[in-house]
Amino acid sequence: VQLQASGGGLVQAGASLRLSCAASGRTISQYGMAWFRQAPGKEREFVAAIGWSGADTYVAGSMYGRFTISRDNERNTVTLQMNSLKPEDTAVYYCASRGVTFTMGTYDSSANWDFWGQGTLVTVSS
């Protein structure tokens, strides 16, 4: 599977952005999906994950209530809606897919995810 993240950009604090991850090569309908981010000089950090059906979602504590993950299995896409952005949200955002069907595994660990997109840069100015 190939994953293409898009939607990043430069925004002011308090603004919203909507990131999209488009998958190609196979359907993602049976696979968990996730977003991670990596700020300069920092390790890759879990942002959000969603189960194959969309019924189960997980969002990291610092982003809970501001970020929402969703998926459209018919369109083979996953979306990350980010509201009330803060300068500390500045990072490259990556989407990821599980390689095993119908399981999430340890969703907040980057080692859990088998396929990664190239990332999209989000910059939030103060």
Order of alpha helices (4+ residues) and beta strands (2+ residues): beta-beta-beta-beta-beta-beta-beta-beta-beta-beta-beta
